[in-house]
Amino acid sequence: MDNSYTVKDFIKEEPQIWNDKLKKEAIDAGGLLVIGTERHESRRIDNQLRGRSGRQGDPGSSIFYISLEDELMRIFGAESIDGMLKKLGLKENESIDHPWINKAIEGAQKKVEGRNFDIRKTLIKFDDVMNDQRQVVFSQRLNILKSKNVSEMLVGFLSEVIDNLDVKFKYRNKYDHKESSSVTSWFNMGLEYKLNKSSFGIYYRELHRIKSSEKRPFVEFEYEVNNNMKLRLRNALRIKEGDKAFLRYRIRYQYEYDNIKRIKPFVYNEIFISKESLKRNRLSFGSKFKVKKMPFDFRLAYLIEMYRDVENSVVNWSTKNALLVSLDFKI
């Protein structure tokens, strides 16, 4: 039997000898000491660092040094603790070792973990929505690829779009409170597309006054906040005779009572913004009247309009009252 001890054996065994020696010295000294200079947002990360000091049952310890100026404490309420400690006479850079600090850190970490959990939960919901949409799109794609007659499917798609598309006509007269004659008449025509609780429309208006006329192409977006509340945004290009065209924005918030058969009382407030400033505020109340078995509504409303005018840096407000009579057709 060959008992010779070669250089290869020495090279193989020497590291193990030194490792055993260093491990014994480390254990005699108390094991691995993990020093943390900051607490993480997640308690799980802190616990992982602590676990490094006691791997495979070896002895060890861990200690964390933190500051009230750390980002975690600064964001989540360290000001109250810092102010209280200053009142107690704590000096600058003096060490603090108190259960209140540990509770404050744990409270801050719980808040961050709760916020991160909500973010992940929301992302999962978005991912589920995108996955559902992806399944619908790919199922339609497969149906189109497998179908021998695509025209029938196209007719189905177009019918769904047309079902949500309305053709609208409006004729309105506005009578000034101080004059017996009609001061403003206008006619609208356009298309409106409905999708769930919102609608989008493209319209054209011709407006006629006693001494002038105007053309107004405009787009309109309306959102149904709930069964009674509606928000409407309108952007119109005003084209007056002998004047430069300009844009005007309108924002309207309307409440409509919908529990009376064929009668819908309403009230709304609308602001008019043009040339980057508020020009008018309109308060209106009235009612819609649905004509039985007919494709049109009759509307009667009273308007209180406040006009804003700026002259020599002085803002002046004037008020006009008017009666609005409207006939609305929808196809």
C-alpha positions as CSV (number, residue, x, y, z in Angstrom):
1,M,0.0,0.0,0.0
2,D,1.4,3.4,-1.0
3,N,1.2,5.9,1.8
4,S,3.2,8.6,0.0
5,Y,2.0,12.2,0.6
6,T,2.3,14.2,-2.6
7,V,2.2,17.9,-3.4
8,K,-1.3,17.5,-4.9
9,D,-2.6,16.1,-1.6
10,F,-1.1,19.1,0.2
11,I,-2.6,21.6,-2.2
12,K,-6.0,19.8,-1.8
13,E,-6.0,19.6,2.0
14,E,-4.3,22.9,2.9
15,P,-7.3,25.2,2.2
16,Q,-9.6,22.9,4.2
17,I,-7.2,23.0,7.2
18,W,-7.1,26.8,7.1
19,N,-10.9,27.0,6.7
20,D,-11.4,24.8,9.8
21,K,-8.9,26.9,11.7
22,L,-10.5,30.2,10.7
23,K,-14.0,28.8,11.5
24,K,-12.9,27.8,15.0
25,E,-11.4,31.2,15.6
26,A,-14.5,32.9,14.4
27,I,-16.8,30.7,16.6
28,D,-14.6,31.4,19.6
29,A,-14.8,35.1,18.9
30,G,-18.6,35.0,18.8
31,G,-19.3,34.2,15.2
32,L,-20.2,36.5,12.3
33,L,-21.2,40.1,13.2
34,V,-23.5,41.8,10.6
35,I,-23.5,45.6,10.8
36,G,-26.3,47.4,9.1
37,T,-26.0,51.1,8.4
38,E,-29.7,51.6,7.3
39,R,-33.0,49.9,7.6
40,H,-34.6,48.7,4.4
41,E,-38.2,49.5,3.3
42,S,-39.0,45.8,3.6
43,R,-38.6,43.9,6.9
44,R,-37.9,40.8,4.8
45,I,-34.6,42.2,3.6
46,D,-33.5,43.1,7.1
47,N,-34.3,39.6,8.3
48,Q,-32.3,38.2,5.4
49,L,-29.3,40.2,6.6
50,R,-29.8,39.1,10.1
51,G,-29.9,35.5,8.9
52,R,-26.4,35.8,7.4
53,S,-25.0,35.9,10.9
54,G,-26.3,32.5,11.8
55,R,-26.1,30.3,8.7
56,Q,-26.2,26.5,9.3
57,G,-26.5,26.9,13.0
58,D,-23.3,28.9,13.5
59,P,-23.3,31.5,16.3
60,G,-23.4,35.2,15.3
61,S,-25.1,38.5,15.9
62,S,-26.4,41.5,14.1
63,I,-26.8,45.2,14.9
64,F,-28.3,48.1,12.9
65,Y,-27.2,51.8,13.2
66,I,-29.8,54.2,11.8
67,S,-30.5,57.9,11.8
68,L,-33.7,59.9,12.0
69,E,-32.5,61.6,8.8
70,D,-32.6,58.3,6.9
71,E,-35.0,58.4,3.9
72,L,-37.3,55.8,5.5
73,M,-37.7,57.8,8.7
74,R,-37.8,61.1,7.0
75,I,-40.7,60.2,4.7
76,F,-42.8,58.5,7.4
77,G,-43.0,60.7,10.4
78,A,-39.6,61.1,12.0
79,E,-40.2,64.8,12.6
80,S,-42.5,64.1,15.5
81,I,-40.0,61.9,17.2
82,D,-37.1,64.2,16.5
83,G,-39.0,67.2,17.9
84,M,-39.9,65.3,21.1
85,L,-36.3,64.2,21.6
86,K,-35.1,67.7,21.2
87,K,-37.5,68.9,23.9
88,L,-36.1,66.2,26.2
89,G,-32.6,67.7,25.8
90,L,-31.0,65.3,23.4
91,K,-27.8,66.6,22.1
92,E,-26.6,66.5,18.4
93,N,-25.2,63.1,17.3
94,E,-26.0,61.5,20.6
95,S,-27.0,57.8,20.3
96,I,-30.5,56.8,21.0
97,D,-31.6,53.4,22.2
98,H,-35.3,53.3,22.9
99,P,-38.3,51.0,22.1
100,W,-40.1,54.0,20.6
101,I,-37.5,54.2,17.8
102,N,-38.0,50.5,17.0
103,K,-41.8,51.0,16.9
104,A,-41.5,54.0,14.6
105,I,-39.3,52.0,12.2
106,E,-41.6,49.0,12.2
107,G,-44.6,51.4,11.6
108,A,-42.8,53.1,8.7
109,Q,-41.9,49.7,7.2
110,K,-45.4,48.5,7.5
111,K,-46.7,51.6,5.7
112,V,-44.2,51.0,2.8
113,E,-45.0,47.3,2.6
114,G,-48.7,48.1,2.5
115,R,-48.2,50.7,-0.3
116,N,-46.0,48.3,-2.3
117,F,-48.6,45.5,-1.8
118,D,-51.3,47.8,-3.2
119,I,-49.1,48.7,-6.2
120,R,-48.5,45.0,-7.0
121,K,-52.2,44.2,-6.5
122,T,-53.2,47.0,-9.0
123,L,-50.6,45.8,-11.5
124,I,-52.1,42.3,-11.3
125,K,-55.5,43.7,-12.0
126,F,-54.2,45.6,-15.0
127,D,-52.5,42.4,-16.2
128,D,-55.7,40.5,-15.9
129,V,-57.5,43.1,-18.0
130,M,-54.8,43.1,-20.7
131,N,-54.9,39.3,-20.7
132,D,-58.7,39.3,-21.2
133,Q,-58.4,41.8,-24.0
134,R,-55.6,39.7,-25.6
135,Q,-57.8,36.6,-25.5
136,V,-60.7,38.4,-27.1
137,V,-58.5,39.9,-29.9
138,F,-56.8,36.6,-30.6
139,S,-60.1,34.7,-30.7
140,Q,-61.4,37.2,-33.2
141,R,-58.2,36.9,-35.2
142,L,-58.6,33.1,-35.3
143,N,-62.2,33.3,-36.3
144,I,-61.3,35.6,-39.2
145,L,-58.5,33.3,-40.3
146,K,-60.7,30.2,-40.2
147,S,-63.8,31.9,-41.7
148,K,-64.5,31.3,-45.4
149,N,-66.8,34.4,-45.6
150,V,-65.3,37.4,-43.9
151,S,-68.0,39.8,-45.1
152,E,-70.5,38.5,-42.6
153,M,-68.2,39.2,-39.7
154,L,-67.5,42.7,-41.1
155,V,-71.2,43.4,-41.3
156,G,-71.5,42.3,-37.7
157,F,-68.7,44.7,-36.6
158,L,-70.2,47.6,-38.6
159,S,-73.7,46.9,-37.1
160,E,-72.3,47.2,-33.6
161,V,-70.6,50.5,-34.4
162,I,-73.8,51.8,-36.1
163,D,-75.9,50.8,-33.1
164,N,-73.8,53.1,-30.9
165,L,-73.8,55.9,-33.5
166,D,-76.5,58.6,-33.4
167,V,-77.2,61.4,-35.9
168,K,-78.4,64.5,-34.1
169,F,-80.1,67.7,-35.1
170,K,-80.9,70.7,-32.9
171,Y,-82.8,73.9,-33.5
172,R,-82.7,76.5,-30.7
173,N,-84.0,80.0,-30.0
174,K,-82.7,82.2,-27.2
175,Y,-84.9,85.1,-26.2
176,D,-83.3,88.0,-24.2
177,H,-85.1,88.9,-21.0
178,K,-85.2,92.6,-22.0
179,E,-86.3,92.2,-25.6
180,S,-89.4,90.6,-27.1
181,S,-87.7,89.5,-30.3
182,S,-85.4,86.5,-30.7
183,V,-81.8,87.5,-30.2
184,T,-80.1,84.3,-31.2
185,S,-81.1,81.3,-33.4
186,W,-78.9,78.3,-34.2
187,F,-79.0,74.9,-35.9
188,N,-76.8,72.0,-35.0
189,M,-76.1,68.8,-36.9
190,G,-73.6,66.1,-36.2
191,L,-72.6,62.5,-35.2
192,E,-72.3,61.1,-31.7
193,Y,-70.7,57.8,-30.7
194,K,-71.6,56.3,-27.4
195,L,-69.3,53.9,-25.5
196,N,-70.4,52.7,-22.0
197,K,-70.7,55.9,-19.8
198,S,-69.1,58.3,-22.2
199,S,-69.9,59.8,-25.6
200,F,-67.9,61.6,-28.3
201,G,-69.5,63.9,-30.9
202,I,-68.5,66.0,-34.0
203,Y,-70.9,68.8,-34.8
204,Y,-71.4,71.8,-37.1
205,R,-73.5,74.8,-36.0
206,E,-74.8,77.8,-37.8
207,L,-75.8,80.7,-35.6
208,H,-77.7,83.8,-36.5
209,R,-78.3,87.0,-34.6
210,I,-80.2,90.1,-35.5
211,K,-77.1,91.9,-36.8
212,S,-74.5,89.1,-37.3
213,S,-74.0,85.4,-38.1
214,E,-71.5,82.8,-37.1
215,K,-70.3,79.3,-38.0
216,R,-69.0,76.9,-35.3
217,P,-67.5,73.4,-36.0
218,F,-66.9,71.8,-32.6
219,V,-66.1,68.5,-30.9
220,E,-67.7,67.4,-27.7
221,F,-67.0,64.8,-25.0
222,E,-69.5,63.8,-22.3
223,Y,-69.0,61.5,-19.3
224,E,-71.8,60.2,-17.1
225,V,-70.4,60.4,-13.6
226,N,-73.5,58.6,-12.1
227,N,-77.2,58.2,-13.0
228,N,-77.8,61.9,-12.4
229,M,-74.5,63.8,-12.9
230,K,-72.9,64.5,-16.3
231,L,-69.7,66.3,-17.2
232,R,-69.4,67.8,-20.7
233,L,-66.3,69.3,-22.4
234,R,-66.6,71.2,-25.7
235,N,-64.0,72.7,-28.0
236,A,-65.4,75.0,-30.7
237,L,-63.9,77.0,-33.5
238,R,-65.8,80.3,-33.8
239,I,-65.9,81.8,-37.3
240,K,-67.4,85.2,-37.4
241,E,-68.0,87.4,-40.4
242,G,-65.3,90.0,-40.7
243,D,-63.4,88.7,-37.7
244,K,-60.5,86.3,-37.0
245,A,-61.5,82.8,-36.1
246,F,-60.6,81.6,-32.6
247,L,-61.1,78.7,-30.3
248,R,-63.4,78.6,-27.3
249,Y,-63.6,76.0,-24.6
250,R,-66.7,75.1,-22.5
251,I,-66.9,73.0,-19.3
252,R,-70.3,72.0,-18.0
253,Y,-71.4,70.1,-15.0
254,Q,-75.1,69.0,-15.1
255,Y,-77.5,67.4,-12.6
256,E,-80.6,65.7,-14.2
257,Y,-83.5,64.2,-12.3
258,D,-84.5,61.1,-14.2
259,N,-87.3,59.5,-12.2
260,I,-90.3,61.2,-13.8
261,K,-91.8,59.7,-16.9
262,R,-91.1,61.7,-20.1
263,I,-90.0,64.7,-18.0
264,K,-86.4,65.4,-17.0
265,P,-85.7,68.5,-14.9
266,F,-82.1,69.6,-14.9
267,V,-79.8,72.3,-13.6
268,Y,-76.2,73.0,-14.9
269,N,-73.4,75.4,-14.6
270,E,-71.1,76.1,-17.5
271,I,-67.9,78.2,-17.9
272,F,-66.7,79.7,-21.2
273,I,-63.0,80.1,-21.8
274,S,-61.5,81.8,-24.8
275,K,-58.2,83.5,-25.6
276,E,-56.8,82.0,-22.4
277,S,-59.2,83.7,-20.0
278,L,-62.6,83.2,-18.5
279,K,-65.3,85.0,-20.5
280,R,-68.6,83.8,-19.3
281,N,-70.4,81.8,-16.7
282,R,-73.8,80.3,-17.4
283,L,-76.3,79.0,-14.8
284,S,-79.3,77.3,-16.3
285,F,-82.3,75.3,-15.0
286,G,-85.2,73.9,-16.9
287,S,-86.6,70.6,-18.1
288,K,-86.6,68.2,-21.1
289,F,-89.9,66.9,-22.4
290,K,-90.0,63.6,-24.2
291,V,-92.6,63.4,-26.9
292,K,-94.3,59.9,-26.9
293,K,-93.4,57.7,-29.9
294,M,-91.5,60.6,-31.6
295,P,-87.7,60.9,-32.2
296,F,-87.4,64.3,-30.7
297,D,-87.3,66.1,-27.4
298,F,-88.6,69.5,-26.4
299,R,-86.5,71.6,-24.0
300,L,-87.3,74.7,-22.1
301,A,-84.7,76.4,-19.9
302,Y,-83.9,79.7,-18.2
303,L,-80.4,81.1,-18.5
304,I,-78.5,83.4,-16.1
305,E,-75.4,84.5,-17.9
306,M,-72.6,86.5,-16.3
307,Y,-70.1,88.1,-18.8
308,R,-66.6,89.1,-17.8
309,D,-64.9,92.0,-19.4
310,V,-61.4,93.4,-18.7
311,E,-60.7,97.1,-19.5
312,N,-57.6,98.9,-18.3
313,S,-56.8,95.9,-15.9
314,V,-60.2,96.4,-14.3
315,V,-62.6,93.4,-14.3
316,N,-66.2,94.2,-14.9
317,W,-69.1,91.7,-14.7
318,S,-72.5,92.1,-16.4
319,T,-75.5,89.8,-16.2
320,K,-78.0,88.9,-18.9
321,N,-81.1,86.6,-18.5
322,A,-82.6,84.7,-21.3
323,L,-85.2,82.0,-22.2
324,L,-84.0,79.0,-24.3
325,V,-86.4,77.0,-26.4
326,S,-85.0,73.9,-28.1
327,L,-86.1,71.0,-30.3
328,D,-83.7,68.1,-30.5
329,F,-83.9,65.3,-33.1
330,K,-82.0,62.0,-32.8
331,I,-81.8,59.2,-35.4
